[in-house]
Each structure stands twice: as C-alpha cells, then as structure tokens.
Amino acid sequence: MNIIYNKKDMIAALATPYGKSAVAIIRISGDGCIKLLERFLSKPLKIGQLRYNTFKNGEFTEHLMAAAFKSPNSYTGEDTVELYPHGNMTVCDCIIKTLYENGVRQAERGEFTERAFGNGKLDLMQCEALADIIDAQTTEQLIYGNKRFDGGFKSLSAVEQLLKRALSSVEAVLHYSDEMEDNEVDKAVIGDVYGSIDRAIGTLEGEVGGFAGGKIINDGFKVALIGSPNVGKSTLLNALTDSDRAIVTDIAGTTRDTLDGEYVFNGRKFVITDTAGLNEDAQDKVEKIGITRALAAAEQADAVIIVTDCDTKIKAEQFKRCFTVKNKCDGVSDVGTDYNSATDGNGMLQISAKTGKNITAVKQKLYDMCPKDFGAICNHRQYDCVLRCLDSLKAAKTELNKAEGLEIIAALLYEAYSAITELHGEQADESVITAVFERFCVGK
C-alpha cells in the first residue's frame, strides 16, 4: 500500500463496478463495524444471515439486504458487514459518505484480501490465484485459477514437508552428535536427509517444467506473424481474431510496428502479433526499426508463423517452434481442423486469409503446439522462488556427497526452506506483497 494505516481500523468500499445496476454491494470490515452499522439499520444484524433491513441516516432511507460475519469467520478474518442496496450510485455514495463521516475510511486496492492474507485466511499463492480468477477471460483460466486457489496442487506443500523433515534430521545430528554413534549419524544423514532432498528436487524440477504451461494459460499463447512485405500478415491477424484490428492495403510495408490481437480457441487464449515485413533491401530508417522489432517479437513468442504467398526466402531454422502458411490460396478447399490435409508437398499449410479458408486449421495447429503440462506455478515471482529452492537443494545434495560437514548442508536446507515458504508469503518481501494486492480493485 502507498499509505501507512492501522490494520485494525474500519474500511469500506463499493465491491461492485461503479454504475447503474439492480443491486450493488458495499463491503465494510474492521473491529466495531457491526456495532457501527446497527446505528443506521432498522433491525439488528444476524451473524451469518442475509436479511432484509433499512438504512437510515436522517437524510434518506434505503431498503436493502444486509449480512454480518463475526471474526474470524469472515473473508477478511475480521468483523465484516456487507450491504446490498439498489445499484443506484447516488444511494451508494450516500451510504458510503455516512460511513466515512463515522470513523470508517476508504479501502485501498486489494485491502480486503490483504487483510485476509494478514489474518491467515489466505496464503500469497491463493491471493495470486484469486487475482487471476477475477481477471480470467477463458473457462480454462477459471478452472486453473480455482484449482490453485483450492489447493488442488499438492506438490509444493509436499516439498515443504520434505524440507522440514530434512532440516529436523540435520539439526538433530548437529545438536546430539556427541551422544550418537558414527553409524547412527550416517543412517540419519544418508537414509533420511538424502532421500528427502532427492524427492524434493524431483518434484521441483517437475514444477519448473510445468511453468511455461501455467504461464501460457494465464497470459495466453503468444504467436508472432513473420514474413516478407505484402504477403498478408495483417489480413491473417484480422482473420484469426475475427476483427479489423490491422490496417490492410495493397501497399507493401503498411505495417511498420508490432500490433497485437487476441482470440480464444478450445478455451485457450492466444495473442497474435502482426509485424513489419522482413525486407532485405530496406533503406528507410523507420522500416529498419520495424524489422528489428519484428525479430524481437519472434524471439519472445511461444510460436512463429512464417507467412508467404510464394516460395519463401525466410529460413524456418532461425525461429523456434514455427511453421509456414502459404497465403492467398483463394481456391483451396477448407479442411476444418485437419491441417495435415491442407499441407502441400513443401510442408506449407495452404490458406486464404482473405476468404477465411483454413483459418480454423491454423488455430488447431497452434493449439496442438501449446504445452500440455502445467503445475502450481504460473508467474515469475513463483518461478523465482522455486528456482532458488531447487538451486539450494542441489547444492545441499552436492555437499552431502562430499560428506565434509553438516553445518553447510543445514544452511543450504534453510535457504531452500525459506524460498519455498516465501511462495506462500511467510517470508516474502513487503514490496512483493504490495505488488500482489495492487492487482486487485478497491472493493476486493
């Protein structure tokens, strides 16, 4: 948050979008909020029950529904009240103004969820999953976000337990080694610690391998359209996104910069980037900059489509994960999703971006190129924590093989344990936590 505030004070905010609607929600949280609201309501609040009530402040009256939740059995873990007035912003503004005049302050972005985190109702990974659920554009994103929020991925919790066990064994040896025989020390280290580290490394390597898949579910599968000038890249962008996103003319070099468009296919989000034509004879300064940006877009993309309307001079080997489409094949038959049937003897998928023929085949091919594996981590914060944990464990395993002393191993195990608990927010930096909650709207 950008301001310093008392975590126990009362906060309030509109939890629904600002504008006319049938019903709005006003959320209030903090010690004393139930008692305060009852000063303005015609009936006492019933804990855990949604009941008809009337809000009065001496100037106006609003008939509404109201519910109260007693700490710790609420979303924030604090006393909480939710009001459900008519979705008239004059009404809502009057209610909120009354609250602000009586000891309540406006909530900051994500502050209700931050309080839930601070009160142990949610961990940081759940908070990130919740933000992804709110931002979801596809069913796949919703399912993935809810699975993470509900703890559907058990692997990271299993790693945390393995590290606790390994640390306990090492610390026991360090504290009581004088009372243990050499064979007992060997058994404790080799039989328990080594096995725990090995299993944790295997699990974390699986999470690293699934990171790209999880990130793509949330961010979309990024595709760059690459080709010579005037081969129909912009027309293909428009056809894939079913829009007029890109300007299309018969003048070569119309596109000078990158341009993004999106679509959803089989529940998966795709982000398509149109780029400037790769003109080997380019002399214009702006055109050269466009070409540089086109190549950068291809480098950053998850896949590249090389677009041509004849035998292409662009070498596919210079791009990772790519295929070629031969555009302007207006007489070609549409094959639906069976892109193999539309592929010519040169391995080019024949399409007509202008008429829309075999555009579905292109979408299916891109979908089949998407990673199929994904796990619990899907953003760079989480990925960094897992990598640091993995690096420390690999170093600890190396030290175990050397058998030169447990003090170094204990320090490395503690580093690994700190990294894995940081995932859940236990030791996360304040700036990192702030960044997570700034993704939310004011009323969440």
Summary of the structure (lengths in Angstrom):
residues: 444
radius of gyration: 28.8
end to end distance: 13.9
largest distance: 85.9
contacts: 1440
relative contact order: 0.12
helix: 46%
strand: 17%
